[in-house]
């Protein structure tokens, strides 16, 4: 069983010419295990996105550490996946191709890609839309494609 640990992490954004120094997170401690369901809930500006960006490896803590299975998180990697608020689907790729993108990037064999994509399309109720493009889908369906693209990697 794996674990994702936030150990005494803080994020301080230094002042700039038009903004003061901001402490986005201070002394955060958190431990999550495989298959945990965790919710970050709080007011706008309280640091939820900053925390998620640290967990994804997009942002390093100013102080403290993020560890996955004992190893420091030093950047984005295929062992973690992010579903962005704006879906970030490739508009020129079909549902199938959007879901396949990460698997292909990781060098997953074609037969295994097909098996996993078929399974996730069924799970996400996207059957019949494999060859549709994002502009042909509702917002909710686009969100499901984005979730499928992350989930198919088994992060």
Order of alpha helices (4+ residues) and beta strands (2+ residues): beta-beta-alpha-beta-beta-alpha-alpha-alpha
